[in-house]
Amino acid sequence: MRLKVLLPFQVFAEKSDVTRIVAETAEGSFGLLPQRLDCVAPVAPGILTYETVAEGEVYVAVDEGVLVKTGAEVLVSVRNAIGGADLGKLREAVERDFLNLDERERSVRSVLAKLESGFVRRFMEFRRE
């Protein structure tokens, strides 16, 4: 298989001769082998594992995104990714960086929603005058 890990503004990794891939979703982990049928799956923040003959097993911490398998091509499009050899440190990075980011995003979205509703309310008051 050919694997591409895509970030919003760059290609994080591009590997060929990948023998297997394991990704995490909200429902749990699932594996891809070369003969698996085409599929699409949402990727949850976690560890993406892939194996090549040359490199062996490689771990990549990924943020949420989507995985698409078509034929021998596997595209994983995520917001952020961190490569590394130490699995424990990658798991810490996922917990520290990706899961906490979601909390910050929720906070920012809440503030933006309040600003937008205040703007709409004032605009409607302005139109009535």
Protein Blocks (a to p, Z undefined) as FASTA:
>chain_A
ZZddddfkbcfbdcehifbdcdddfkbccdddfklccddddddedddddddfklopaddd
ddddddddehjbccdddfbdcddfblklmmmmmmmmmmmmmmmmmmmmmmmmmmmmmmmm
mmmmmmmZZ
